[in-house]
Amino acid sequence: MMFRSASQPFPFLSTTRRACTARYFHPVTTNFINYDARGNLVTKRVPVTIGNPGEAYMLIEPEVGTALRAASPVASTSLSADDRCKLTFFRDSGHFGFESTNYPRLYVPGYYLYRQTEGNTSPATLFLSGVAHEIVLDGTFDAIFAEHASATWNTLKPVFDQLKDM
């Protein structure tokens, strides 16, 4: 398995005391279950990128993020670059979704994700901006990081679009 990381500042380089952290990226393949055009449930193996066990984020393909957003009970008809979608992580079955009996579902081993409550569910947010969409557990450092990353993407996207057209 290939390990990648995006380093963050070390405490001895900063005047404020911060923990030494890095974001590690581990590619894994997991199941995404959704309805096909005929209304049949179909399981598809999809690549995702997760952090170390105990972290609270995963990166997913835009196709999976868009399918989750489309199934949201509160989905709007227009999607903008800064859209988000509320999800729930169900620890007993190890999937992200909207209700424990509904589809689509994106599975991930529960031991990988930070456990912020003793309950069987954890609130999560799907960020639909950027090249890869991101799911984070709410109320965690990773949720704050995703919020800032989404804001940065929304600020820089027009510049990227201009450069692409040059």
C-alpha angles and dihedrals in degrees: 000000000000117000123206131176140192106210125221127199120297117232095244090059094057133066091222121066109253131162119258104251141166133180111238121200120208118180113220135163120234141168124272113189119196141144119271125219090278094052096255121135111248127188115214126186107229132182117241132174118227136181128236118301108284096032121114109225144076133183118223138185114269090240090062093044092050092049091051091048092049090055094049114123088224098041117144124216094243123062118203127187093257097051120136132189128206115232137173126226110218107206097191092060097024098233142123116228144112104269129008093249099040134090149261099062131180113200127211129162105265095220089069093063128076112254108224095170137030090234127101094248135055126193114240140179129220113212111206099194131099134028092302124032118232133216117199134176109246121249095027135112087252090057090054090048091050091049091055093043091051092050091049092050091050090051095047100037095087089052091050090049091052092049091048090056094051 
